Every structure is written in structure tokens, then in C-alpha cells.
Amino acid sequence: MPGKPNVMIRKAYKRAPLQDLVTWDEHSLFVRGERILFYSGEVHPFRLPVAGLYLDVFQKIKALGYNGVSFYTDWALLEGKQGEFNASGVFALEPFFEAAQTAGIYLLARPGPYINAEASGGGFPGWLQRNPALLRTREPGYEHATDNYVTNIASIVAKAQITNGGPVILVQPENEYSQGVVPEFPDPVYFSYVEQQYRDAGIVVPLISNDAYPHGFFAPGPPAQPAAVDIYGHDGYPLGFDCANPETWPDNALPTYYLTLHREQSQSTPYSIVEFQGGSFDPWGGLGFAQCGELLSAEFERVFYKNDFSFGMTIFNIYMTYGGTNWGNLGHPGGYTSYDYAAVIDESRGVTREKYSEAKLEANFMQASPAYLTAVAQNNTNANGSYTGNSALATTALFGNVTNFFVIRHGAYNSLATTDYSITLPTSKGNITIPQLGGTLSLHGRDSKFHVTDYDLGGLNLLYSSAEIFTWKRYGNKRVLVVHGGPGEEHELAISGGGGAQTTEGSGVQTAQKNGATVINYKVSSQRRVVTLNCGLTVYLLDRNSAYNYWVIDLPSDSVTGNHTNPKLFTSVPIVKAGYLLRTVEISDSCIHLTGDLNSTTSLEIIGGAPAHTSELTFNGKSLPFKQSPQSGVVTATATYHNATFTLPDLSTIGWKVLDTLPEIKNSYDDSLWTQASLTYSNNTARNLTTPTSLYASDYGYNTGSLLYRGHFTATGSEKTLYLATQGGSAFGHSVWVNSTYLGSFAGADVYSQYNSTYTLPSNLCLQGESYVITVLIDHMGLDENGEAGSSEMKNPRGILDFTLSGREKSAISWKLSGNLHGEDFVDKTRGPLNEGGLYAERQGYHLPGAPTATWPTSALGPMEGLSSAGVNFYSTSFELDMPEGYDIPISFSLSNTTAAADGSALAFRCQIYVNGYQFGKYVHNVGPQDVFPVPEGIFDYHGSNYVAVSLWSLEGSGAKVGNLSLVAGPVVQSGYGPVEMAPLTGWSKRAGAY
């Protein structure tokens, strides 16, 4: 369909902004009057409890070409006890805001109160289980329960708004309010209450929504809806979470209908996708994030992200961009400790995944293309065959006042075929069929491309290009353009008035003059080609893999108020070839200062933007010898990678201390300080009581970690069996004793959140008139999320749901229970309300550095020695680390498989790993899949002493042990980041009321 149809003009409709720094129209946001593309990655500060690493993550996101980050905050971590809000220490947001400003990143704040996010309770604190109100509804009991949290968190965010010199430019009230089981849903009364909470706390930047499905709920119209947000947005996870089948892209999963819906629902606001799939969660029993990375790969980004941009999207947030870790029990029961998410930045903050580099190519192109921001997307209903005449291909167009963008993909988006084509595109010189100089273009399977026409290169017209643009820059009267293509592809581009062209590097480039334009035709190879035109343009022709090594870092000018981003205040930003990672670029007088990371010796090249007479080049503060071409001004040098020397402790020889951390099964144990399970009712609306008194853990303030129950009874001699119904969330387990006699365990599986089991009592166990205690240990895997408004999923109780001791009334058993010491009056304010559970050692604080372990028995191998029967041991050790300065070296715990049970099944045991008091690993051997647990610098002291504790719970009567526990180092990166400040490491002190 050659030819340029009429551009559709959308009628503007919006309500007046409350400030003038962040405004919007139907096309995009404006910040300080500058139209911007908000290109954002999702990061959760609570999943990286080391403030000293926030800037590291932000710099890696800025290096992608993104200018934004979206973040949740987790109510459950900030108000662990109702009425007591605490956002200090590792939960403080101010360091996050400061790091964003330093990096030049805008922020979208998403505090909830409900966040989902695969967090325990979806971010709801456990004490909400006792609130009888329907969650996420207009019921006053729920609304008022949120007041303290929202008032406090919104006030913190308000201080960081751009109007106060901070980085926050958007705020999202609620989250994915898209499904409901109450008659009022979707309820503008409730939604307006949430919005008003934020406005009352001082939020004046635009409010944006995140509809889980593009229903159009609370869009500002036209027509206007009650409780409308300022900007409507939705999310999209088109490939879902089927990491078990990473090669499968289901038919019809590509959302080609988004544009039509947007125009029906919210044509007055910028098209916004506030969460788009950047990876996948992985459940207990899953196959690991490596397979998720295959499913949500660089190919996925090429096809799905470009499809989104074909709709004229100008607010784009990718979930996740850095996932982090579900440390300290903060995750929901559907996932394990790692929250890597197969994101572009891995859990250890590495950037080696190809999808990181592909995301960089796409983001840099979009940021280099301001004409895109007002280009109008055309309906793509009949995209198959358009512009190419080939029905196997689909092309969608965005038309601007001058520049046009065309997104081409396979009509069957999941096709694996390679399709040759030519394409006829409208240009200022009329319709032109490309390529003009012979040959054909080609599209490989699971790929998509941007073609452009009449693309402005700072006053020079790129008439067309089939090669994809990485970036371009103007430096005085010179311009540099970098384009790339896939392996073996033929590409062609033409520059109006380009004049003569000379290939100054490489070979195999064909040039010609056509209708006043210089045409460049070439076949992509790993050999770089450079073409210089008489008009002052230098074109770098790269293959995709080579383009991955190029960087453009737009950093905020020091003169910008609030040290924040304003493109007009930038000097000409250099284009740098720098290998693994470039963090910052500064040009001062005639000096070039670069900081970055190396994983090998790397050639540096400043191909544009170097001072004409460069006098010095530094990399990570050290001067490098360099050369500068007198003709092109290109500066070249070599950054040398030096091998690091270090040794990690051998955990099999270091020596351990051991403590029996299940003293509760001993006859001598005193539980007089335990919580009496005396409530004869429960406000929990998810399940009616079927026991004389509630045994729901949250009814007594125990919302996390291991739960322990002790049921006292006096035997009549008629007791033969014990029936238990327990619930702990996916992959939970339990073990049961009567006095010190082990009855059995439920080992757990990913498909079980609740389990009913019956245990036979030994014939000589219950003697008439004797006192006995049933001890039940249950693993609490987190609280369920609450995706539907008015539902009670989050209230699904944890603990004992029901029980029967044969021959006895239920009232014959008197129950006590315990979880983390003092429950919601948790002791360790440093690590928050969820970090520790109810094991004896945890209640005593023995997981904290400085614990009094000297008198404990010695264990040579620690958890590798293990137990010979069912039970729980607690192991501790200390060691020094002396890691080399100037390197980023991730350290992880690795647990190997151990001997199988007699029937060939995996032995059932569970471990928790504590590092300097922070729980950074929950290992379930018989469920999996995680067996490597990264722990960041700042939790580990890389230059000092470290205290490590490991709990080992054997659910096997014959005992269990860890096959091998070791420390392993990840890829060694020579880094310009600098020292990392430690997270707060409050140590052990004797705990009042510990039992």
C-alpha cells in the first residue's frame, strides 16, 4: 500500500495539570516544556537491600538508553504492625531517589497500596488477614486500614517530585485494578478515594493507571469517566509464563489490537504501556530462569517491543528490567528466593544477556528519533502484504509531518522462515522501491525491523533506510550515523544531497546517485564498513553483534536545577565503542573521561564527539595512551583488563558450630511464654473456623517464616491416629511429633498449597493419664496475592486449618503457637517484619552477627554433615573476605544434590541461608529448582568479617544432609563503579522475652 494516507488528528481532552513541569497531550509527556519518550525499566528497591548498589543498577539502565525507572514499594515491609510505619535503613527511599538523580533517571512511583509483584500478600501486610472488610473495595474498614501507609509513603514520594527538585514525574495509584467480585466493580467511589489519598499527601504530578487488561477503566476519555486518572495505561504479558516450553510462541499471541483499543478508550492521552513483559516469574518446581530467558529473549524484544512502538507508544515500562531477590521471605508462595525474572540485568547485576544489548539498540533508536513522538500510528488491521505486496509480511506505519516509520514483521509473527522482499515506501521524492541497486531485503524468522523515510539527521535528510538506526549525532558541521542489520542481510539507505561517497573502512559497499540522493547498498557482515559522504556525514555500517558494543550515555548537566535531565542543556554526546559496559562520559575542555566495566581487554573508540584536539583520555580515572585521526577526529585506545586474584573460603573445611533448633520436641521444653491459641472466632473472611479456637497464624500476628504449634492433651489410651489439615502456600511442608516421637512429614510439592494427612500413633505412645504434646512445624511460604477486588485470596490462612485426634473431642487439645519472636512486634527493625521465622535459633536472634555460638558443639562439615533423623539443626560459621578493589565479583552459595531416598526420590529437606543476619536463600531440595543463591556485596562484607548461618530441616525420618555447600564466584568484572557501602548490620543482643 504505497502512498501516504491522511494523518488522523485526535481531539485533545484532558483535565488541567496541578503543576507546569510535567504536562502531556495526546502524543507524549512534556518535561519542562520538552517533549519526551518515557522509556522505563521496572526496579524494586526492596528487592536489593543495599542502597550502595542503586546507582550501579541505574547506570546500567541509563546505559541502555532508558530515561526512566518504575518502582513499587511494599506495604508489608513498611507497616509490619498496624499503625507503625517505618521507611528507614534498608527500606529508606531517599537513597533510591538520589541515585536516580545522579544517573539522570526519571521515576514512576507505584506505591500501591496493592502491588501484586509476586510479593507476599501482593504487598498487603499480614495483619490485613484479621480485617473483615473486603479488600480493595469501598468498605471503610479496608480504606481506613490503608490511610497510615498511603499518607506516609505518598508524603515521601511527594518530597521527591520534580516540583521539589526530585526525579519523580508520574505516580500510579492502586495497581491492576482490573478484576473484581463485588457488584460495584469497577468502583469509582473506591478508586477516587485512593486518588484523593495521594493528592491529599501532596502528589501533584500526573496520576497514571495500569489496567491489567486494556479495559479502559478510569481513562480520562473522551468521554470523561468518574475518578479518571490523568493518563490511562495498561500492561501486557503476551507470551505468558510458560517457561517449560521456551520455543513455543502460540498463534495469535501478538497483540495487534492495542491501537484500536487505545483510540476507543483514551485517545486524549499518550499511548502508555505501564507494564510490558520483560521476562517471567518462575514457580516452585519450575525449570529455572535460564529457560524463561529463552522464551523472553532478544527475539521476543525485537518482535514484541517493535509491535508496541508501531502503535505510537510513548510511555513504555518493561517489567522487570532488574528483578533482584526475594530475600527475607518477602516473596509470594508462587515463587522462590530468586526474582531474576530473566530480565535484561540479571540477579547479580550482570549485563551479559543478549537481551540487554538488544534492548539497548531499540531504546537508543527511539531516543534518537524525536519525530516519532508526534508520528501518528496507522491502523494495522490490513498490515499483511502492505508496502511489500508479500502476504507473508506485515508492515505498519507511523506518519509524521516529515519523517515516517515502518515496522515490518512476519504476518505469522511466530514464523521461523526467512522471507525475501522489496518494499515500496512513500518519501519526499515520491514512492521508492527499496532496494534500488539490486538484490533483496530479507526478514528472518522471529525478527522485526524499523525502516524509516525522510528521517532528520540534524538538518540532513536520510531519505530512507532499511538498515536499523542505532543512533546519530551532530557535531558542528559533521554528523555520525550508526546503522546495523542482522547476519547476512542486505540493506540500503539513501541520503538526500549526500554528494560523493567514499568507503574509508572495509569493502563490499555499493554506492550510487539516484534522484539527487546518495544510495548506499551493502550486505551485512562482521566486517565494519565506514562510508564518508561529502555532505559531512559519516555512516558506520555494523552487524547487530558489533552494534552491541556501542554506547551513547546522555548524562544530566551539572547546571540543571535538581541535577536532572534536560536534553537542551547537553553538550554533543559522544558515541563510544567500549565493550562490556560504559557508565559515564564526561568531556571537560579537551579531555575525555570515561567510566565503565571490562570483562576483557577492550578497544575503545570515540567515533563522534571527541574534542578536535583531544589532550587526555581517561578510563576509570587512569590516563590511557590514545591516537586521534587528523581526518575523522576519531580517538582510539585500549583499556586493559587485569585478572583479579582472590580466594573464597572453603565451606567444607572452615569449621562450623551447630545447635539443635527444635528443642520443642524435648520433654523438658517450657512453652509457658508461647502464644495461647485462645481466639474462639476469626475475622478472616477466607475460611470459616472448623476448630474450637483459631489456629490461623495471622490471627496471632505471625505472618512469615516457620510456624510452630504445640498441642497439649492428656491421653485416655484411645488415641490411634492424628489427622491434620495444614496450609502454608505452594511447596510448603510440615513435620509432626508427639513428644519426641516422630510421626511423619508432608514433604511438599509445587502443586500443594494445603494438605490433609493422617498419622498413625505408635501403640505404646498414648498411655492413659499421661500428658503429651503434639508439635507441628510448618513452612510458611508467604501470603497469596489478591488480584481481584473484593476477593479474599490474600487472607488464605497459614497454619493448622483442622485436626482430629481419634477418640477425642477437638476441645481436648489445648494449642499454643509461635512464629517470629513477638510476631508483629518484631525485634529486628533493621531487616524488617518478614526476615525471620519461628525456629528457636531465629527467635533467639542467633542468625545475627555476634551471636553467642562459642559454647555450641562443633561440626566439621556443618550442613554437609547433617542430621541422622527428622529435625532441624542450625549451623553457623564466620570468615573473612578480602576481595580485590576495582572489581565486581558476584558471590553465590551453591547447594548440590544429595543422595536420593530409598525409593529413588529426592530427599526432603529445607535450608535457609543467612548472611550477616539477612535471609538470602530458601532452599527446598525435593521441589527446586533453585540451588544457587546470589548474595550482593553490601550484604557480604567484601573487606571484612562475615557471619553465615544455615538452618537444615530434615523431613525424613532417616535424616538428611546437604551434598555440598560452597561459595562460588560469578563472572569477574573489572569495574569503574567504586566502593559499595554496607547495608546496616545490626548485631546480636540478648532478646527480652525470647523463648
Disulfide bonds with the S-S distance in Angstrom:
Cys243-Cys292 2.09
